[in-house]
Amino acid sequence: MGSVSSAALRRADAEAAATFGIEPLQLMEVAGWQVAKFVDGFMDGIQGKRVSVVAGSGNNGGDALVAARFLLQRGAIVNASIVPSRDASSLAGRHALTIGRLGIPIADAPQGIDASADVLVDGLFGTGIRLPLRDPAPAIIAAMNATGRPIVAIDVPSGMDADTGVGAEVAVRAAATVTLVAPKAGLTAASNAGRVFLADIGMPLVLFGAERNRLAALYALGDLVELVPST
């Protein structure tokens, strides 16, 4: 199936902006929409159901907060538990402002992680994680896992290295993972990732060199495709 490293994805992000004028905000909107669409289908409809969105201060958190907005529009009862960004003008900071103005309740994580929710969305960390985890991350992950509710992780389950799978034993235990742009090597044998789905968010395939054709074949199957490990 192939995979793309975190470093290669960071280079692709930078080149997408420099070469094609595709800014992170654009990709984040599509990512959040894909996650919301997936959660809707995964829960056999989300209208009237409770969704607790956990968001970090980076781009993964921004994806989660965009998803919160789309889930609200689909009739979900949404709350957000966030790690506030130190920079209010960051993408995550701007999306937190938006959902607050839409009336979505926001609390500082781990407060607000709703054990009565029908589903949780994990947007705490993405591929940029650096291990070992620092406070308050372990407590936030423990609070998510303690709910016993199904968790949909964005990109990778928070707490796990996307390239190696290191940290999986203390990471979020997801029922499903919506991984963005390309498969991640660390998800291949990760017991905590649940079912893994690949979401196309509009990153140009030309940026991926040798993996371009493999990604094109996956994207040809649909914009949200389940990845089944080879046996």
C-alpha positions as CSV (number, residue, x, y, z in Angstrom):
1,M,0.0,0.0,0.0
2,G,2.9,2.3,0.7
3,S,3.1,5.2,3.2
4,V,4.4,8.8,3.4
5,S,6.5,10.0,6.3
6,S,5.7,12.9,8.5
7,A,8.7,14.8,7.2
8,A,7.5,14.3,3.6
9,L,4.0,15.5,4.6
10,R,5.5,18.7,6.1
11,R,7.5,19.3,2.9
12,A,4.3,18.8,0.9
13,D,2.4,21.3,3.0
14,A,5.1,23.9,2.5
15,E,5.4,23.2,-1.3
16,A,1.6,23.3,-1.7
17,A,1.6,26.8,-0.4
18,A,4.7,28.0,-2.2
19,T,4.0,26.4,-5.6
20,F,0.2,26.2,-5.8
21,G,-1.0,28.8,-3.4
22,I,-2.9,26.2,-1.3
23,E,-2.8,27.5,2.2
24,P,-3.2,25.4,5.4
25,L,-6.6,27.0,6.1
26,Q,-7.9,25.6,2.8
27,L,-6.7,22.1,3.6
28,M,-8.1,22.3,7.1
29,E,-11.6,23.2,5.9
30,V,-11.6,20.1,3.7
31,A,-10.1,17.9,6.4
32,G,-12.7,19.0,8.9
33,W,-15.5,18.4,6.5
34,Q,-14.2,14.9,5.7
35,V,-14.0,14.0,9.4
36,A,-17.5,15.3,10.0
37,K,-18.9,13.4,7.0
38,F,-17.2,10.3,8.3
39,V,-18.5,10.6,11.9
40,D,-22.0,11.1,10.5
41,G,-21.8,7.9,8.5
42,F,-19.9,6.0,11.3
43,M,-22.7,6.8,13.7
44,D,-25.5,6.0,11.3
45,G,-26.6,9.7,11.3
46,I,-25.5,12.3,13.8
47,Q,-28.6,14.4,14.2
48,G,-29.5,14.7,17.9
49,K,-26.5,12.8,19.1
50,R,-23.9,14.1,21.4
51,V,-20.3,14.7,20.1
52,S,-17.4,15.7,22.3
53,V,-14.6,17.1,20.3
54,V,-11.1,17.2,21.8
55,A,-8.8,19.6,20.1
56,G,-5.1,20.5,20.6
57,S,-3.6,23.9,19.8
58,G,-2.0,22.8,16.5
59,N,-3.4,22.1,13.0
60,N,-4.8,18.7,14.1
61,G,-6.9,20.7,16.6
62,G,-7.9,23.1,13.9
63,D,-9.2,20.1,11.8
64,A,-11.2,18.9,14.8
65,L,-12.7,22.4,15.4
66,V,-13.8,22.6,11.7
67,A,-15.3,19.2,12.1
68,A,-17.2,20.5,15.2
69,R,-18.7,23.2,13.1
70,F,-19.9,20.9,10.3
71,L,-21.3,18.4,12.9
72,L,-23.3,21.2,14.5
73,Q,-24.7,22.0,11.1
74,R,-25.7,18.4,10.7
75,G,-27.8,18.6,13.9
76,A,-25.3,17.1,16.4
77,I,-25.1,18.3,20.0
78,V,-21.5,19.4,20.1
79,N,-19.1,20.4,22.9
80,A,-15.4,21.1,22.6
81,S,-12.6,20.3,25.1
82,I,-9.5,22.2,23.9
83,V,-5.9,23.0,24.7
84,P,-6.1,26.8,24.1
85,S,-3.6,28.2,21.6
86,R,-1.1,30.7,22.9
87,D,-1.7,32.6,19.7
88,A,-5.3,33.7,19.2
89,S,-4.5,34.4,15.5
90,S,-3.3,30.8,14.9
91,L,-5.6,28.5,12.8
92,A,-6.7,26.6,15.9
93,G,-7.3,29.8,17.8
94,R,-9.4,31.3,15.0
95,H,-11.5,28.2,14.7
96,A,-12.0,28.1,18.5
97,L,-13.3,31.7,18.2
98,T,-15.7,30.7,15.4
99,I,-17.2,27.7,17.2
100,G,-17.6,29.7,20.4
101,R,-19.5,32.4,18.5
102,L,-21.7,29.6,17.1
103,G,-22.7,28.6,20.6
104,I,-20.6,25.4,21.0
105,P,-19.6,25.1,24.6
106,I,-15.8,25.1,25.1
107,A,-13.8,24.1,28.1
108,D,-10.1,23.7,28.8
109,A,-9.0,20.0,28.4
110,P,-9.4,17.6,30.1
111,Q,-12.5,19.4,31.4
112,G,-15.4,19.1,29.0
113,I,-14.6,15.6,27.8
114,D,-18.1,14.2,28.0
115,A,-18.4,10.6,29.2
116,S,-22.1,10.7,28.1
117,A,-21.3,11.6,24.5
118,D,-22.3,9.2,21.8
119,V,-18.9,9.7,20.1
120,L,-15.6,11.5,20.7
121,V,-13.5,13.2,18.1
122,D,-9.7,13.1,18.9
123,G,-7.9,16.1,17.4
124,L,-5.3,16.5,20.2
125,F,-2.2,15.6,18.3
126,G,-1.3,14.7,14.7
127,T,1.9,13.8,12.9
128,G,3.9,16.5,14.6
129,I,3.9,14.9,18.0
130,R,7.1,14.7,20.0
131,L,7.5,11.9,22.6
132,P,7.5,11.6,25.5
133,L,4.2,13.4,26.1
134,R,4.2,16.4,28.4
135,D,1.5,17.5,30.7
136,P,-1.4,17.9,30.3
137,A,-1.4,15.5,27.4
138,P,-1.4,12.2,29.4
139,A,-4.3,13.3,31.5
140,I,-6.3,14.4,28.4
141,I,-5.7,11.0,26.7
142,A,-6.5,9.1,29.8
143,A,-9.8,11.1,30.1
144,M,-10.8,10.2,26.6
145,N,-10.0,6.6,27.0
146,A,-11.8,6.4,30.3
147,T,-15.1,7.4,28.8
148,G,-15.5,4.1,27.1
149,R,-17.2,5.8,24.2
150,P,-16.2,5.2,20.6
151,I,-13.4,7.6,19.5
152,V,-12.7,8.8,15.9
153,A,-9.1,9.9,15.7
154,I,-8.0,12.5,13.1
155,D,-4.8,11.5,11.2
156,V,-3.4,9.2,14.0
157,P,-4.6,8.4,17.5
158,S,-3.1,11.1,19.8
159,G,0.0,10.0,21.6
160,M,1.3,7.7,18.9
161,D,4.2,8.4,16.5
162,A,2.8,8.3,13.0
163,D,6.0,6.9,11.4
164,T,6.9,4.2,13.9
165,G,3.8,3.5,16.0
166,V,5.9,4.2,19.2
167,G,3.6,5.3,22.0
168,A,0.6,3.3,20.9
169,E,0.2,1.6,24.3
170,V,-0.4,4.9,26.0
171,A,-2.2,6.7,23.2
172,V,-5.9,7.2,22.4
173,R,-7.7,3.9,21.8
174,A,-9.7,4.8,18.7
175,A,-12.6,2.9,17.1
176,A,-11.7,4.4,13.8
177,T,-9.0,6.7,12.4
178,V,-9.4,9.1,9.5
179,T,-5.9,9.6,8.3
180,L,-5.3,12.6,6.0
181,V,-3.6,12.8,2.6
182,A,-1.6,9.6,2.7
183,P,-1.2,6.3,4.7
184,K,1.1,6.5,7.7
185,A,3.5,3.6,8.4
186,G,2.8,3.7,12.2
187,L,-0.9,2.8,11.6
188,T,-0.1,-0.4,9.7
189,A,0.0,-2.6,12.8
190,A,-1.4,-0.3,15.4
191,S,-3.9,-2.1,17.6
192,N,-5.3,1.2,18.9
193,A,-6.2,2.8,15.6
194,G,-9.3,0.8,14.9
195,R,-10.5,0.8,11.3
196,V,-8.3,3.2,9.3
197,F,-9.7,5.3,6.5
198,L,-7.8,7.6,4.1
199,A,-9.3,11.0,3.3
200,D,-8.4,13.1,0.2
201,I,-8.2,16.7,1.3
202,G,-7.0,18.2,-2.0
203,M,-3.2,18.0,-1.6
204,P,-1.7,17.8,-5.2
205,L,-0.4,14.4,-5.9
206,V,2.5,15.8,-7.9
207,L,4.1,16.6,-4.5
208,F,4.6,13.0,-3.6
209,G,7.2,11.7,-6.1
210,A,7.4,7.9,-6.0
211,E,4.2,7.5,-4.0
212,R,2.2,9.6,-6.5
213,N,0.8,6.6,-8.5
214,R,-0.1,4.6,-5.4
215,L,-2.0,7.5,-3.9
216,A,-3.7,8.2,-7.2
217,A,-4.9,4.6,-7.2
218,L,-6.3,5.0,-3.7
219,Y,-8.0,8.3,-4.5
220,A,-9.6,6.8,-7.6
221,L,-11.5,4.5,-5.3
222,G,-13.2,7.5,-3.6
223,D,-12.5,10.5,-1.4
224,L,-12.7,8.4,1.8
225,V,-11.4,4.9,1.5
226,E,-10.8,2.2,4.1
227,L,-7.3,0.9,4.2
228,V,-7.1,-2.8,4.8
229,P,-3.6,-4.1,5.7
230,S,-2.1,-6.7,3.4
231,T,-2.0,-10.2,4.8
